[in-house]
Amino acid sequence: AYLNTGIVLMNQGRLDEAKRTFVTCADIPDENLKDPHAHKSSVTSCLYNLGKLLHEQGHQE
């Protein structure tokens, strides 16, 4: 849910909210989840989109 929300926010130009959403997604622990593999895939996608957003804003670090 966080991944899709972040993408929608990014597409709407609500970049600060999108950043917070992607960071929140990446910070969710994977303990006691039904499908930790799917969670790790989601976290990877959140981090990718966060990096893409930061790159588009000119952040190179």
BELFEN-V642771 format. One record per residue. N is the residue number from 1. RES is the residue in one letter. PHI is phi in whole degrees, 0 to 359 (999 if undefined). BURIAL is b if it has 9 or more other C-alpha atoms within 8 Angstrom, else e. D_CENTER is the distance of its C-alpha to the mean C-alpha in whole Angstrom. Layout:
BEGIN
N:RES:PHI:BURIAL:D_CENTER
N:RES:PHI:BURIAL:D_CENTER
END
This chain:
BEGIN
1:A:999:e:10
2:Y:295:b:7
3:L:300:b:5
4:N:296:e:8
5:T:298:b:9
6:G:299:b:6
7:I:295:b:8
8:V:298:b:11
9:L:299:b:11
10:M:297:b:10
11:N:293:e:13
12:Q:275:e:15
13:G:84:e:15
14:R:269:b:14
15:L:291:b:12
16:D:296:e:12
17:E:294:b:11
18:A:297:b:8
19:K:302:b:7
20:R:300:e:8
21:T:294:b:6
22:F:295:b:3
23:V:294:b:6
24:T:301:b:7
25:C:302:b:5
26:A:290:b:6
27:D:271:e:10
28:I:287:e:11
29:P:292:e:14
30:D:262:e:15
31:E:286:e:19
32:N:60:e:21
33:L:265:e:18
34:K:294:e:20
35:D:227:e:18
36:P:299:b:16
37:H:296:e:16
38:A:297:e:14
39:H:296:b:12
40:K:297:b:12
41:S:296:e:11
42:S:296:b:8
43:V:299:b:7
44:T:300:b:8
45:S:294:b:6
46:C:297:b:3
47:L:293:b:5
48:Y:299:e:7
49:N:293:b:6
50:L:297:b:6
51:G:298:e:9
52:K:298:e:10
53:L:298:b:10
54:L:296:b:12
55:H:298:b:14
56:E:296:e:15
57:Q:273:e:16
58:G:93:e:18
59:H:279:e:16
60:Q:253:e:18
61:E:262:e:17
END
